[in-house]
Amino acid sequence: MCILTMSMGAYDEDEHERREEQASRVDADFDDERTIYHGKVEYDAGESAEELLNKFEEIKSD
């Protein structure tokens, strides 16, 4: 019985070639236009946990 082991960093050459081929393909099947998002962004100003829980309860009840 023969057991082959690979050290860390060792790779299979076929796998390497497959990844190289996959990385070299260009996917042109995507929408080239930018998506425009509408809405607002709010930033947490470091409120206390109690204030955040109160705000969560307020949002949840809407």
mmCIF file of the N, C-alpha and C atoms, coordinates in Angstrom:
data_MODEL
# 
_entry.id   MODEL 
# 
loop_
_atom_site.group_PDB 
_atom_site.id 
_atom_site.type_symbol 
_atom_site.label_atom_id 
_atom_site.label_alt_id 
_atom_site.label_comp_id 
_atom_site.label_asym_id 
_atom_site.label_entity_id 
_atom_site.label_seq_id 
_atom_site.pdbx_PDB_ins_code 
_atom_site.Cartn_x 
_atom_site.Cartn_y 
_atom_site.Cartn_z 
_atom_site.occupancy 
_atom_site.B_iso_or_equiv 
_atom_site.pdbx_formal_charge 
_atom_site.auth_seq_id 
_atom_site.auth_comp_id 
_atom_site.auth_asym_id 
_atom_site.auth_atom_id 
_atom_site.pdbx_PDB_model_num 
ATOM 1   N N  . MET A 1 1  ? 0.850   -1.185 0.000   1.00 0.00 ? 1  MET A N  1 
ATOM 2   C CA . MET A 1 1  ? 0.000   0.000  0.000   1.00 0.00 ? 1  MET A CA 1 
ATOM 3   C C  . MET A 1 1  ? 0.890   1.241  0.000   1.00 0.00 ? 1  MET A C  1 
ATOM 4   N N  . CYS A 1 2  ? 0.584   2.155  -0.895  1.00 0.00 ? 2  CYS A N  1 
ATOM 5   C CA . CYS A 1 2  ? 1.382   3.375  -1.024  1.00 0.00 ? 2  CYS A CA 1 
ATOM 6   C C  . CYS A 1 2  ? 0.515   4.564  -0.636  1.00 0.00 ? 2  CYS A C  1 
ATOM 7   N N  . ILE A 1 3  ? 0.977   5.370  0.289   1.00 0.00 ? 3  ILE A N  1 
ATOM 8   C CA . ILE A 1 3  ? 0.239   6.560  0.725   1.00 0.00 ? 3  ILE A CA 1 
ATOM 9   C C  . ILE A 1 3  ? 1.045   7.780  0.300   1.00 0.00 ? 3  ILE A C  1 
ATOM 10  N N  . LEU A 1 4  ? 0.405   8.654  -0.470  1.00 0.00 ? 4  LEU A N  1 
ATOM 11  C CA . LEU A 1 4  ? 1.050   9.881  -0.902  1.00 0.00 ? 4  LEU A CA 1 
ATOM 12  C C  . LEU A 1 4  ? 0.497   11.034 -0.094  1.00 0.00 ? 4  LEU A C  1 
ATOM 13  N N  . THR A 1 5  ? 1.371   11.877 0.361   1.00 0.00 ? 5  THR A N  1 
ATOM 14  C CA . THR A 1 5  ? 0.923   13.047 1.112   1.00 0.00 ? 5  THR A CA 1 
ATOM 15  C C  . THR A 1 5  ? 1.469   14.294 0.427   1.00 0.00 ? 5  THR A C  1 
ATOM 16  N N  . MET A 1 6  ? 0.753   15.368 0.595   1.00 0.00 ? 6  MET A N  1 
ATOM 17  C CA . MET A 1 6  ? 1.189   16.644 0.041   1.00 0.00 ? 6  MET A CA 1 
ATOM 18  C C  . MET A 1 6  ? 1.487   17.589 1.194   1.00 0.00 ? 6  MET A C  1 
ATOM 19  N N  . SER A 1 7  ? 2.535   18.325 1.075   1.00 0.00 ? 7  SER A N  1 
ATOM 20  C CA . SER A 1 7  ? 2.857   19.287 2.114   1.00 0.00 ? 7  SER A CA 1 
ATOM 21  C C  . SER A 1 7  ? 2.002   20.534 1.938   1.00 0.00 ? 7  SER A C  1 
ATOM 22  N N  . MET A 1 8  ? 2.018   21.380 2.935   1.00 0.00 ? 8  MET A N  1 
ATOM 23  C CA . MET A 1 8  ? 1.283   22.644 2.846   1.00 0.00 ? 8  MET A CA 1 
ATOM 24  C C  . MET A 1 8  ? 1.797   23.425 1.644   1.00 0.00 ? 8  MET A C  1 
ATOM 25  N N  . GLY A 1 9  ? 0.908   23.955 0.847   1.00 0.00 ? 9  GLY A N  1 
ATOM 26  C CA . GLY A 1 9  ? 1.297   24.742 -0.306  1.00 0.00 ? 9  GLY A CA 1 
ATOM 27  C C  . GLY A 1 9  ? 1.462   23.923 -1.574  1.00 0.00 ? 9  GLY A C  1 
ATOM 28  N N  . ALA A 1 10 ? 1.472   22.605 -1.449  1.00 0.00 ? 10 ALA A N  1 
ATOM 29  C CA . ALA A 1 10 ? 1.576   21.781 -2.641  1.00 0.00 ? 10 ALA A CA 1 
ATOM 30  C C  . ALA A 1 10 ? 0.241   21.814 -3.372  1.00 0.00 ? 10 ALA A C  1 
ATOM 31  N N  . TYR A 1 11 ? 0.261   21.697 -4.684  1.00 0.00 ? 11 TYR A N  1 
ATOM 32  C CA . TYR A 1 11 ? -0.986  21.742 -5.441  1.00 0.00 ? 11 TYR A CA 1 
ATOM 33  C C  . TYR A 1 11 ? -0.930  20.759 -6.593  1.00 0.00 ? 11 TYR A C  1 
ATOM 34  N N  . ASP A 1 12 ? -2.097  20.431 -7.054  1.00 0.00 ? 12 ASP A N  1 
ATOM 35  C CA . ASP A 1 12 ? -2.244  19.557 -8.206  1.00 0.00 ? 12 ASP A CA 1 
ATOM 36  C C  . ASP A 1 12 ? -2.140  20.422 -9.455  1.00 0.00 ? 12 ASP A C  1 
ATOM 37  N N  . GLU A 1 13 ? -1.293  20.053 -10.394 1.00 0.00 ? 13 GLU A N  1 
ATOM 38  C CA . GLU A 1 13 ? -1.071  20.872 -11.590 1.00 0.00 ? 13 GLU A CA 1 
ATOM 39  C C  . GLU A 1 13 ? -2.344  21.043 -12.412 1.00 0.00 ? 13 GLU A C  1 
ATOM 40  N N  . ASP A 1 14 ? -3.177  19.995 -12.505 1.00 0.00 ? 14 ASP A N  1 
ATOM 41  C CA . ASP A 1 14 ? -4.436  20.108 -13.249 1.00 0.00 ? 14 ASP A CA 1 
ATOM 42  C C  . ASP A 1 14 ? -5.351  21.145 -12.607 1.00 0.00 ? 14 ASP A C  1 
ATOM 43  N N  . GLU A 1 15 ? -5.388  21.150 -11.292 1.00 0.00 ? 15 GLU A N  1 
ATOM 44  C CA . GLU A 1 15 ? -6.217  22.133 -10.579 1.00 0.00 ? 15 GLU A CA 1 
ATOM 45  C C  . GLU A 1 15 ? -5.698  23.543 -10.846 1.00 0.00 ? 15 GLU A C  1 
ATOM 46  N N  . HIS A 1 16 ? -4.395  23.689 -10.825 1.00 0.00 ? 16 HIS A N  1 
ATOM 47  C CA . HIS A 1 16 ? -3.795  24.996 -11.094 1.00 0.00 ? 16 HIS A CA 1 
ATOM 48  C C  . HIS A 1 16 ? -4.167  25.483 -12.495 1.00 0.00 ? 16 HIS A C  1 
ATOM 49  N N  . GLU A 1 17 ? -4.066  24.607 -13.476 1.00 0.00 ? 17 GLU A N  1 
ATOM 50  C CA . GLU A 1 17 ? -4.420  24.976 -14.847 1.00 0.00 ? 17 GLU A CA 1 
ATOM 51  C C  . GLU A 1 17 ? -5.900  25.295 -14.978 1.00 0.00 ? 17 GLU A C  1 
ATOM 52  N N  . ARG A 1 18 ? -6.753  24.537 -14.282 1.00 0.00 ? 18 ARG A N  1 
ATOM 53  C CA . ARG A 1 18 ? -8.199  24.797 -14.320 1.00 0.00 ? 18 ARG A CA 1 
ATOM 54  C C  . ARG A 1 18 ? -8.501  26.181 -13.753 1.00 0.00 ? 18 ARG A C  1 
ATOM 55  N N  . ARG A 1 19 ? -7.868  26.517 -12.634 1.00 0.00 ? 19 ARG A N  1 
ATOM 56  C CA . ARG A 1 19 ? -8.103  27.833 -12.022 1.00 0.00 ? 19 ARG A CA 1 
ATOM 57  C C  . ARG A 1 19 ? -7.579  28.959 -12.908 1.00 0.00 ? 19 ARG A C  1 
ATOM 58  N N  . GLU A 1 20 ? -6.424  28.750 -13.538 1.00 0.00 ? 20 GLU A N  1 
ATOM 59  C CA . GLU A 1 20 ? -5.878  29.757 -14.444 1.00 0.00 ? 20 GLU A CA 1 
ATOM 60  C C  . GLU A 1 20 ? -6.825  29.992 -15.612 1.00 0.00 ? 20 GLU A C  1 
ATOM 61  N N  . GLU A 1 21 ? -7.351  28.911 -16.188 1.00 0.00 ? 21 GLU A N  1 
ATOM 62  C CA . GLU A 1 21 ? -8.279  29.029 -17.313 1.00 0.00 ? 21 GLU A CA 1 
ATOM 63  C C  . GLU A 1 21 ? -9.550  29.746 -16.885 1.00 0.00 ? 21 GLU A C  1 
ATOM 64  N N  . GLN A 1 22 ? -10.059 29.395 -15.708 1.00 0.00 ? 22 GLN A N  1 
ATOM 65  C CA . GLN A 1 22 ? -11.284 30.013 -15.202 1.00 0.00 ? 22 GLN A CA 1 
ATOM 66  C C  . GLN A 1 22 ? -11.066 31.507 -14.937 1.00 0.00 ? 22 GLN A C  1 
ATOM 67  N N  . ALA A 1 23 ? -9.918  31.864 -14.394 1.00 0.00 ? 23 ALA A N  1 
ATOM 68  C CA . ALA A 1 23 ? -9.634  33.263 -14.073 1.00 0.00 ? 23 ALA A CA 1 
ATOM 69  C C  . ALA A 1 23 ? -9.404  34.092 -15.324 1.00 0.00 ? 23 ALA A C  1 
ATOM 70  N N  . SER A 1 24 ? -8.998  33.456 -16.423 1.00 0.00 ? 24 SER A N  1 
ATOM 71  C CA . SER A 1 24 ? -8.699  34.208 -17.641 1.00 0.00 ? 24 SER A CA 1 
ATOM 72  C C  . SER A 1 24 ? -9.938  34.481 -18.485 1.00 0.00 ? 24 SER A C  1 
ATOM 73  N N  . ARG A 1 25 ? -11.058 33.825 -18.183 1.00 0.00 ? 25 ARG A N  1 
ATOM 74  C CA . ARG A 1 25 ? -12.290 34.058 -18.937 1.00 0.00 ? 25 ARG A CA 1 
ATOM 75  C C  . ARG A 1 25 ? -12.936 35.371 -18.507 1.00 0.00 ? 25 ARG A C  1 
ATOM 76  N N  . VAL A 1 26 ? -13.504 36.077 -19.459 1.00 0.00 ? 26 VAL A N  1 
ATOM 77  C CA . VAL A 1 26 ? -14.201 37.329 -19.173 1.00 0.00 ? 26 VAL A CA 1 
ATOM 78  C C  . VAL A 1 26 ? -15.690 37.053 -19.228 1.00 0.00 ? 26 VAL A C  1 
ATOM 79  N N  . ASP A 1 27 ? -16.397 37.438 -18.172 1.00 0.00 ? 27 ASP A N  1 
ATOM 80  C CA . ASP A 1 27 ? -17.841 37.251 -18.129 1.00 0.00 ? 27 ASP A CA 1 
ATOM 81  C C  . ASP A 1 27 ? -18.509 38.522 -18.630 1.00 0.00 ? 27 ASP A C  1 
ATOM 82  N N  . ALA A 1 28 ? -19.022 38.482 -19.856 1.00 0.00 ? 28 ALA A N  1 
ATOM 83  C CA . ALA A 1 28 ? -19.668 39.650 -20.446 1.00 0.00 ? 28 ALA A CA 1 
ATOM 84  C C  . ALA A 1 28 ? -21.187 39.574 -20.315 1.00 0.00 ? 28 ALA A C  1 
ATOM 85  N N  . ASP A 1 29 ? -21.683 38.622 -19.548 1.00 0.00 ? 29 ASP A N  1 
ATOM 86  C CA . ASP A 1 29 ? -23.133 38.443 -19.400 1.00 0.00 ? 29 ASP A CA 1 
ATOM 87  C C  . ASP A 1 29 ? -23.689 39.202 -18.200 1.00 0.00 ? 29 ASP A C  1 
ATOM 88  N N  . PHE A 1 30 ? -23.194 40.398 -17.949 1.00 0.00 ? 30 PHE A N  1 
ATOM 89  C CA . PHE A 1 30 ? -23.710 41.163 -16.830 1.00 0.00 ? 30 PHE A CA 1 
ATOM 90  C C  . PHE A 1 30 ? -24.187 42.528 -17.324 1.00 0.00 ? 30 PHE A C  1 
ATOM 91  N N  . ASP A 1 31 ? -25.051 43.130 -16.552 1.00 0.00 ? 31 ASP A N  1 
ATOM 92  C CA . ASP A 1 31 ? -25.582 44.447 -16.885 1.00 0.00 ? 31 ASP A CA 1 
ATOM 93  C C  . ASP A 1 31 ? -24.491 45.483 -16.630 1.00 0.00 ? 31 ASP A C  1 
ATOM 94  N N  . ASP A 1 32 ? -24.132 46.229 -17.643 1.00 0.00 ? 32 ASP A N  1 
ATOM 95  C CA . ASP A 1 32 ? -23.028 47.179 -17.531 1.00 0.00 ? 32 ASP A CA 1 
ATOM 96  C C  . ASP A 1 32 ? -23.450 48.500 -16.898 1.00 0.00 ? 32 ASP A C  1 
ATOM 97  N N  . GLU A 1 33 ? -24.729 48.680 -16.640 1.00 0.00 ? 33 GLU A N  1 
ATOM 98  C CA . GLU A 1 33 ? -25.197 49.925 -16.042 1.00 0.00 ? 33 GLU A CA 1 
ATOM 99  C C  . GLU A 1 33 ? -25.125 49.844 -14.532 1.00 0.00 ? 33 GLU A C  1 
ATOM 100 N N  . ARG A 1 34 ? -24.833 50.965 -13.907 1.00 0.00 ? 34 ARG A N  1 
ATOM 101 C CA . ARG A 1 34 ? -24.802 51.016 -12.448 1.00 0.00 ? 34 ARG A CA 1 
ATOM 102 C C  . ARG A 1 34 ? -26.230 51.027 -11.903 1.00 0.00 ? 34 ARG A C  1 
ATOM 103 N N  . THR A 1 35 ? -26.426 50.339 -10.803 1.00 0.00 ? 35 THR A N  1 
ATOM 104 C CA . THR A 1 35 ? -27.718 50.350 -10.139 1.00 0.00 ? 35 THR A CA 1 
ATOM 105 C C  . THR A 1 35 ? -27.803 51.599 -9.274  1.00 0.00 ? 35 THR A C  1 
ATOM 106 N N  . ILE A 1 36 ? -28.899 52.302 -9.378  1.00 0.00 ? 36 ILE A N  1 
ATOM 107 C CA . ILE A 1 36 ? -29.095 53.507 -8.578  1.00 0.00 ? 36 ILE A CA 1 
ATOM 108 C C  . ILE A 1 36 ? -30.036 53.162 -7.433  1.00 0.00 ? 36 ILE A C  1 
ATOM 109 N N  . TYR A 1 37 ? -29.580 53.407 -6.236  1.00 0.00 ? 37 TYR A N  1 
ATOM 110 C CA . TYR A 1 37 ? -30.367 53.125 -5.043  1.00 0.00 ? 37 TYR A CA 1 
ATOM 111 C C  . TYR A 1 37 ? -30.929 54.425 -4.486  1.00 0.00 ? 37 TYR A C  1 
ATOM 112 N N  . HIS A 1 38 ? -32.154 54.338 -4.016  1.00 0.00 ? 38 HIS A N  1 
ATOM 113 C CA . HIS A 1 38 ? -32.792 55.497 -3.400  1.00 0.00 ? 38 HIS A CA 1 
ATOM 114 C C  . HIS A 1 38 ? -33.111 55.142 -1.955  1.00 0.00 ? 38 HIS A C  1 
ATOM 115 N N  . GLY A 1 39 ? -32.905 56.061 -1.066  1.00 0.00 ? 39 GLY A N  1 
ATOM 116 C CA . GLY A 1 39 ? -33.195 55.817 0.340   1.00 0.00 ? 39 GLY A CA 1 
ATOM 117 C C  . GLY A 1 39 ? -32.327 56.712 1.197   1.00 0.00 ? 39 GLY A C  1 
ATOM 118 N N  . LYS A 1 40 ? -32.235 56.355 2.461   1.00 0.00 ? 40 LYS A N  1 
ATOM 119 C CA . LYS A 1 40 ? -31.410 57.153 3.347   1.00 0.00 ? 40 LYS A CA 1 
ATOM 120 C C  . LYS A 1 40 ? -30.544 56.229 4.197   1.00 0.00 ? 40 LYS A C  1 
ATOM 121 N N  . VAL A 1 41 ? -29.455 56.787 4.662   1.00 0.00 ? 41 VAL A N  1 
ATOM 122 C CA . VAL A 1 41 ? -28.514 56.042 5.491   1.00 0.00 ? 41 VAL A CA 1 
ATOM 123 C C  . VAL A 1 41 ? -28.414 56.757 6.819   1.00 0.00 ? 41 VAL A C  1 
ATOM 124 N N  . GLU A 1 42 ? -28.480 55.999 7.885   1.00 0.00 ? 42 GLU A N  1 
ATOM 125 C CA . GLU A 1 42 ? -28.315 56.566 9.216   1.00 0.00 ? 42 GLU A CA 1 
ATOM 126 C C  . GLU A 1 42 ? -27.108 55.914 9.867   1.00 0.00 ? 42 GLU A C  1 
ATOM 127 N N  . TYR A 1 43 ? -26.331 56.705 10.570  1.00 0.00 ? 43 TYR A N  1 
ATOM 128 C CA . TYR A 1 43 ? -25.153 56.204 11.249  1.00 0.00 ? 43 TYR A CA 1 
ATOM 129 C C  . TYR A 1 43 ? -25.389 56.188 12.754  1.00 0.00 ? 43 TYR A C  1 
ATOM 130 N N  . ASP A 1 44 ? -24.896 55.139 13.395  1.00 0.00 ? 44 ASP A N  1 
ATOM 131 C CA . ASP A 1 44 ? -24.994 55.029 14.846  1.00 0.00 ? 44 ASP A CA 1 
ATOM 132 C C  . ASP A 1 44 ? -23.977 55.985 15.469  1.00 0.00 ? 44 ASP A C  1 
ATOM 133 N N  . ALA A 1 45 ? -24.473 56.874 16.314  1.00 0.00 ? 45 ALA A N  1 
ATOM 134 C CA . ALA A 1 45 ? -23.597 57.861 16.933  1.00 0.00 ? 45 ALA A CA 1 
ATOM 135 C C  . ALA A 1 45 ? -23.100 57.394 18.294  1.00 0.00 ? 45 ALA A C  1 
ATOM 136 N N  . GLY A 1 46 ? -23.147 56.104 18.554  1.00 0.00 ? 46 GLY A N  1 
ATOM 137 C CA . GLY A 1 46 ? -22.632 55.586 19.814  1.00 0.00 ? 46 GLY A CA 1 
ATOM 138 C C  . GLY A 1 46 ? -23.655 55.647 20.939  1.00 0.00 ? 46 GLY A C  1 
ATOM 139 N N  . GLU A 1 47 ? -24.915 55.454 20.611  1.00 0.00 ? 47 GLU A N  1 
ATOM 140 C CA . GLU A 1 47 ? -25.956 55.508 21.628  1.00 0.00 ? 47 GLU A CA 1 
ATOM 141 C C  . GLU A 1 47 ? -25.802 54.343 22.608  1.00 0.00 ? 47 GLU A C  1 
ATOM 142 N N  . SER A 1 48 ? -26.408 54.503 23.775  1.00 0.00 ? 48 SER A N  1 
ATOM 143 C CA . SER A 1 48 ? -26.334 53.447 24.784  1.00 0.00 ? 48 SER A CA 1 
ATOM 144 C C  . SER A 1 48 ? -27.184 52.255 24.352  1.00 0.00 ? 48 SER A C  1 
ATOM 145 N N  . ALA A 1 49 ? -26.947 51.125 24.980  1.00 0.00 ? 49 ALA A N  1 
ATOM 146 C CA . ALA A 1 49 ? -27.701 49.912 24.653  1.00 0.00 ? 49 ALA A CA 1 
ATOM 147 C C  . ALA A 1 49 ? -29.188 50.124 24.901  1.00 0.00 ? 49 ALA A C  1 
ATOM 148 N N  . GLU A 1 50 ? -29.540 50.841 25.951  1.00 0.00 ? 50 GLU A N  1 
ATOM 149 C CA . GLU A 1 50 ? -30.958 51.078 26.260  1.00 0.00 ? 50 GLU A CA 1 
ATOM 150 C C  . GLU A 1 50 ? -31.615 51.925 25.172  1.00 0.00 ? 50 GLU A C  1 
ATOM 151 N N  . GLU A 1 51 ? -30.918 52.956 24.700  1.00 0.00 ? 51 GLU A N  1 
ATOM 152 C CA . GLU A 1 51 ? -31.457 53.791 23.629  1.00 0.00 ? 51 GLU A CA 1 
ATOM 153 C C  . GLU A 1 51 ? -31.626 52.979 22.339  1.00 0.00 ? 51 GLU A C  1 
ATOM 154 N N  . LEU A 1 52 ? -30.664 52.110 22.066  1.00 0.00 ? 52 LEU A N  1 
ATOM 155 C CA . LEU A 1 52 ? -30.768 51.270 20.873  1.00 0.00 ? 52 LEU A CA 1 
ATOM 156 C C  . LEU A 1 52 ? -31.933 50.292 20.984  1.00 0.00 ? 52 LEU A C  1 
ATOM 157 N N  . LEU A 1 53 ? -32.152 49.712 22.154  1.00 0.00 ? 53 LEU A N  1 
ATOM 158 C CA . LEU A 1 53 ? -33.283 48.806 22.356  1.00 0.00 ? 53 LEU A CA 1 
ATOM 159 C C  . LEU A 1 53 ? -34.605 49.541 22.207  1.00 0.00 ? 53 LEU A C  1 
ATOM 160 N N  . ASN A 1 54 ? -34.688 50.745 22.723  1.00 0.00 ? 54 ASN A N  1 
ATOM 161 C CA . ASN A 1 54 ? -35.899 51.554 22.577  1.00 0.00 ? 54 ASN A CA 1 
ATOM 162 C C  . ASN A 1 54 ? -36.174 51.853 21.101  1.00 0.00 ? 54 ASN A C  1 
ATOM 163 N N  . LYS A 1 55 ? -35.101 52.188 20.359  1.00 0.00 ? 55 LYS A N  1 
ATOM 164 C CA . LYS A 1 55 ? -35.255 52.467 18.932  1.00 0.00 ? 55 LYS A CA 1 
ATOM 165 C C  . LYS A 1 55 ? -35.696 51.200 18.189  1.00 0.00 ? 55 LYS A C  1 
ATOM 166 N N  . PHE A 1 56 ? -35.138 50.045 18.574  1.00 0.00 ? 56 PHE A N  1 
ATOM 167 C CA . PHE A 1 56 ? -35.520 48.773 17.963  1.00 0.00 ? 56 PHE A CA 1 
ATOM 168 C C  . PHE A 1 56 ? -36.999 48.489 18.199  1.00 0.00 ? 56 PHE A C  1 
ATOM 169 N N  . GLU A 1 57 ? -37.462 48.670 19.411  1.00 0.00 ? 57 GLU A N  1 
ATOM 170 C CA . GLU A 1 57 ? -38.875 48.440 19.735  1.00 0.00 ? 57 GLU A CA 1 
ATOM 171 C C  . GLU A 1 57 ? -39.773 49.375 18.929  1.00 0.00 ? 57 GLU A C  1 
ATOM 172 N N  . GLU A 1 58 ? -39.314 50.634 18.759  1.00 0.00 ? 58 GLU A N  1 
ATOM 173 C CA . GLU A 1 58 ? -40.078 51.608 17.978  1.00 0.00 ? 58 GLU A CA 1 
ATOM 174 C C  . GLU A 1 58 ? -40.176 51.159 16.513  1.00 0.00 ? 58 GLU A C  1 
ATOM 175 N N  . ILE A 1 59 ? -39.075 50.713 15.941  1.00 0.00 ? 59 ILE A N  1 
ATOM 176 C CA . ILE A 1 59 ? -39.057 50.249 14.548  1.00 0.00 ? 59 ILE A CA 1 
ATOM 177 C C  . ILE A 1 59 ? -39.916 49.003 14.391  1.00 0.00 ? 59 ILE A C  1 
ATOM 178 N N  . LYS A 1 60 ? -39.788 48.093 15.347  1.00 0.00 ? 60 LYS A N  1 
ATOM 179 C CA . LYS A 1 60 ? -40.540 46.841 15.296  1.00 0.00 ? 60 LYS A CA 1 
ATOM 180 C C  . LYS A 1 60 ? -42.041 47.076 15.359  1.00 0.00 ? 60 LYS A C  1 
ATOM 181 N N  . SER A 1 61 ? -42.483 48.109 16.083  1.00 0.00 ? 61 SER A N  1 
ATOM 182 C CA . SER A 1 61 ? -43.919 48.360 16.236  1.00 0.00 ? 61 SER A CA 1 
ATOM 183 C C  . SER A 1 61 ? -44.510 49.061 15.014  1.00 0.00 ? 61 SER A C  1 
ATOM 184 N N  . ASP A 1 62 ? -43.665 49.568 14.113  1.00 0.00 ? 62 ASP A N  1 
ATOM 185 C CA . ASP A 1 62 ? -44.175 50.263 12.908  1.00 0.00 ? 62 ASP A CA 1 
ATOM 186 C C  . ASP A 1 62 ? -44.800 49.344 11.940  1.00 0.00 ? 62 ASP A C  1 
# 
